[in-house]
Amino acid sequence: QIVELADGRWLAPMAPWRGWDGEEPIGMKALAFVSHDQGETCPEHIVIMDQFDRGIYSWEVSLRQLNDGRLVATCWAFDLSAGHSELNPYAISTDGETFSPPRSTGIPGQTGKMLILPDDRILFVYRRDDTPGLWANLSRLDDDTWVNVAEAPLWQGAPSGMTGTTDSSAQELLDLKFGFPSLALLPNGSVYVAFWGEEQGVYNIRWFKLQVT
């Protein structure tokens, strides 16, 4: 999800991965490429969340803009040494250049994506870490404090994976059975959610339409 700011910059959220040689030259952190020419070039980047110094990998970042112009970002935070995910963190930017230190959303998720609703509530759809399935969480920001309002399961298929019970986190990534939701607000006010999933060896793209009240 590319975010276009009022000053014309495009922010493209991403997270680097280690090279084939295992090296991590800039660390596993959440970043955004910055373009000043509508995507023709991306000469710089900004750091969204960086917890690499304490062994936390920041993966699959989601970046959205609130109606008041602030940016809010979430990511999947994985503690490599402990072999488990942390509660999804979030960070806020008021200038589109620097982000606040990460704080916890209180959501036990892995990969997740946000959608800002017209009333500035946040719909967060994620692969849940502590119970099987794809879940939706409705939240809001009170000033800069994330407040969870409601949650509901959308698809209760396979367990989340990434439990830290194998010797290889890379293999656990390969063994994941579903994830990476994508959200869009439709003209009638409903929300379209698509994600990938595997059942009995067959990989599919599934979708839902949600009505948020």
C-alpha positions in Angstrom: 0.0 0.0 0.0 1.7 3.2 -1.2 0.8 6.3 0.8 0.8 9.6 -1.1 1.5 12.6 1.2 0.2 16.2 0.8 3.8 17.3 -0.2 3.8 14.9 -3.2 6.0 12.2 -1.7 5.1 8.6 -2.1 5.9 6.2 0.8 6.2 2.5 0.0 6.5 0.4 3.2 8.7 -2.6 3.1 11.1 -4.8 5.2 14.5 -6.1 4.1 15.5 -9.7 4.3 18.9 -11.2 4.9 21.0 -12.0 1.9 21.9 -15.5 0.6 25.0 -15.3 2.6 23.1 -14.7 5.8 24.3 -11.1 6.1 21.9 -8.4 7.3 23.7 -5.1 6.5 21.0 -2.8 7.7 19.1 -5.1 10.1 15.6 -6.5 9.9 13.6 -3.3 10.4 10.4 -1.8 9.0 11.2 0.9 6.4 9.5 3.0 3.7 11.1 3.9 0.3 10.5 7.5 -0.5 9.8 8.8 -4.0 9.6 12.4 -5.0 8.6 11.7 -8.7 5.6 9.4 -8.4 7.6 6.2 -8.3 10.1 6.8 -11.0 13.0 6.8 -8.5 13.3 6.0 -4.7 16.5 7.7 -3.7 16.0 7.4 0.1 14.2 5.6 2.8 12.9 6.3 6.3 12.9 4.0 9.3 9.4 3.1 10.6 10.2 0.6 13.3 13.6 -0.7 14.4 13.8 -3.2 17.2 16.7 -5.2 15.7 19.1 -4.3 18.4 17.1 -6.4 20.9 16.6 -9.3 18.5 13.2 -8.4 17.1 12.6 -8.8 13.4 10.0 -6.4 11.9 8.2 -8.0 9.0 5.3 -7.2 6.7 4.7 -3.6 7.7 1.4 -1.9 7.0 1.3 1.9 6.6 -1.8 4.0 6.4 -2.8 7.7 6.8 -5.4 9.0 9.2 -7.9 11.7 8.2 -5.9 14.2 10.3 -2.8 13.5 8.3 -0.9 11.4 10.8 0.6 8.2 9.6 0.1 4.9 11.5 2.1 1.8 10.9 2.0 -1.8 12.2 4.2 -4.8 11.6 4.7 -8.4 12.5 7.3 -8.5 15.3 9.2 -11.8 15.7 11.7 -12.6 18.4 14.2 -14.8 16.7 16.0 -16.0 19.8 12.8 -16.8 21.7 11.2 -18.3 18.6 7.8 -16.6 18.9 5.9 -13.5 17.8 5.4 -10.5 20.0 2.1 -8.6 20.1 1.8 -6.5 17.0 3.5 -3.1 17.6 2.5 0.2 16.1 4.2 3.6 15.5 2.9 7.1 14.6 4.4 9.9 12.5 3.1 13.5 12.4 5.6 14.7 9.8 6.0 11.8 7.4 9.7 11.6 8.2 10.1 10.3 11.7 8.1 7.8 13.7 7.4 7.4 17.4 9.0 4.5 19.3 7.0 1.3 18.8 4.2 0.5 21.2 2.0 -2.5 21.6 -1.4 -2.8 20.0 -2.2 -5.7 22.4 -3.1 -7.8 19.3 -1.6 -11.4 19.2 -1.0 -11.3 15.5 1.6 -12.1 12.9 1.2 -10.6 9.4 -1.6 -8.1 9.3 -2.9 -5.1 7.3 -4.8 -2.0 8.2 -7.6 0.0 6.6 -8.6 3.4 7.9 -12.4 3.8 7.9 -14.1 7.1 7.1 -14.6 7.8 10.9 -10.9 7.2 11.5 -11.4 3.8 13.2 -8.8 1.2 12.2 -9.8 -2.2 10.8 -6.8 -4.6 11.2 -7.0 -8.0 9.6 -4.3 -10.5 10.6 -3.1 -14.1 11.0 -3.7 -14.7 14.6 -0.8 -16.1 16.6 -2.5 -17.7 19.6 -5.4 -19.5 17.9 -6.0 -20.7 14.3 -7.4 -18.4 11.7 -7.6 -15.0 10.0 -9.1 -12.4 12.4 -10.4 -8.9 12.2 -9.8 -6.3 14.9 -11.6 -2.9 15.1 -9.6 -0.3 16.9 -9.2 3.5 17.3 -6.5 5.9 18.4 -7.2 8.1 21.4 -4.6 10.7 20.8 -1.6 8.3 20.2 -3.0 5.4 22.3 -4.2 2.3 20.4 -7.6 1.2 21.8 -9.1 -2.2 20.8 -12.8 -2.1 20.4 -13.9 -5.5 19.0 -12.5 -8.6 17.3 -14.0 -11.5 15.3 -12.7 -14.5 13.3 -13.1 -14.4 9.5 -11.6 -17.7 8.5 -10.7 -20.5 10.9 -8.5 -22.7 8.8 -4.9 -23.7 9.6 -2.9 -22.8 12.7 -0.7 -19.7 12.4 2.7 -21.4 12.1 6.0 -19.7 13.2 5.8 -21.4 16.6 9.6 -21.7 17.1 9.4 -25.4 17.5 11.6 -26.1 14.5 15.3 -25.4 14.0 14.7 -23.1 11.0 12.6 -19.9 11.0 13.0 -19.9 7.2 11.4 -23.4 7.0 8.6 -22.2 9.3 7.9 -19.4 6.8 7.7 -21.9 4.0 5.3 -24.0 6.1 2.7 -21.2 6.6 -0.7 -22.1 5.3 -2.4 -18.7 4.8 -1.8 -15.0 5.2 -1.1 -11.5 3.8 -4.6 -10.0 3.8 -5.3 -7.0 1.5 -8.1 -4.6 2.3 -10.1 -2.1 0.2 -13.0 0.2 1.1 -15.8 -0.2 -1.5 -18.0 2.7 -2.7 -21.0 1.2 -0.8 -19.1 1.4 2.5 -18.3 -2.3 2.8 -14.8 -3.7 3.0 -13.2 -6.2 0.6 -10.7 -8.5 2.1 -8.5 -10.9 0.1 -5.9 -13.4 1.4 -4.1 -16.5 0.3 -4.6 -19.9 1.8 -3.8 -23.6 1.4 -6.2 -26.4 2.1 -5.4 -30.1 1.4 -2.5 -29.1 -0.9 -4.4 -26.6 -2.9 -3.5 -22.9 -2.8 -6.3 -20.4 -3.3 -7.0 -16.7 -3.1 -10.0 -16.2 -0.9 -12.1 -13.1 -0.3 -14.7 -11.7 2.0 -17.0 -8.6 2.0 -17.3 -7.1 5.5 -19.8 -4.6 6.8 -18.4 -2.7 9.8 -20.9 -1.1 12.1 
